[in-house]
Structures are given as structure tokens and as C-alpha cells.
């Protein structure tokens, strides 16, 4: 059982740099080993992390926090790439379907 007095780790994200959705996805990805509380202070998203009581022995919260930061940036970049390439992707799909006869 984990120490209930464990202070956990706090991560701060600049809300203008990383989207809330990217942070949510990163938190969800690590939800099997951490619990979290999110608060908004000025232009920052503050995330307090604690190990879950049922987390496997030997899980290092600092390493999980580091991976969560990386995952948040990764998800944010994926969102931005999807937004920037959407017009081209839609054009390719429209052209492809127009050649199949499936669309009238």
C-alpha cells in the first residue's frame, strides 16, 4: 500500500503552449498508475499527481511525471499536424471517392 501522506508531484503546463485535450489524453494514458487533480492558475494548467494505491511496486512517480510531460507534447503535436494537414487529407479522400463511383 502506498503512503497516504505522499505529497506527490506537481506539473505545470503553459496553457498557450499545450492544449487541454493533449494534457487530458496524456493523463488518461497514465491513469493506470496515477491519480490526478487539475487546476487552472492564470495561464497555467497545474496537475497534481499521486501514485494510485494499486500501482505496481517500484513505480517511480518522477519517471511517470517525466513521461506524462513528453506524452502531452506528443499529443499536442499530433493535434496540430492533423489540423494543418486536414485540407490536403480531405482533398485526397474526396478525389479517391469520386473515382470509385460510390458518391453521386
N, C-alpha and C positions, 0 to 999 in steps of 0.2 A: 504494500500500500504506500502511496506517495505521501510525503509530508504535507499536511493541510496548511501549514504555515509558510510553505514555499512561496516566496514573493513573485516568482515567475519572471518573465521578460517582457519589456515594452518595446514595441517597434513603432516608429513614426514614419508616415508616408506623406510626401507633399501631394496634396490633392490636385494640384495643377500639373503634376508630372505623371502620376499613375492613376488610372481610372478606378472608381469604386468597384466596378464589376470585376476588374482584374484582381483586385485585392480579395473580393469575395470568392472568386474561383480558387485562388491560392489557399485561402483559409479552408475552403471545403476539401481541397486535396489533402490537407494535413489534419483534418478533423478526426482521423482515427487515433491520433496520439496527443492532440492538444485541444483544450477548450480556449475560447477567446471572448474578449469583450472589446467592442469597438466604440470609440468616442470621437467626436469631431471638435477640435480646438483650432479656432481661426482657420487657416488654410491647410491644416494637417489632419490626417486620419491617424488616430492613436490606437494601436492594437495591443492589448494586454494578453499575453499567452501564459498558460499553465499546462503542465502535463496532466492528461486525464488520469484518473485513479486506476484505470485498467490498461494504461500504456505498458508496453513490454519493458521489462527490466533493462537498464542500460541505455535507454533513450536519453540523449543529451539535448536539453531544451535549447541551448545556444546553437547547436547544429541545425535543429529544426527551424529556428528563427532565421538563420542564415539562408537555408533552402527556401523558406517562405518568401524572403525578400527577392531571391532570384526568380522564383516562380511568378511573383507578382509582376516583375518587369517582363518576363517572358509572355505572360498572358496579355499584358498591355500592348506589347509589340505585335502580337498576333492580331489583336483587335484593330490596330492602326493599319497593318498590312491588308487585312480584309476590307477595311473601309476604302483604302486607296486603290485596291485592285478590283473592287466591285463593278465599276462600269465596264472594264475590259472583260471580266468573267461573265457578266450578263450579256455582253455583245457576242461572245463566243458561244454561249449557250443558246441565244436566240438564233444565231446563224445555223448552228448544228440542228436544232429542232426544225427550223424552216426547211431544211434539206431532206427531212425524213418523211414529210407528208403527214405527220401527226398533228400539226397545228393547222388550223384553217385560216 
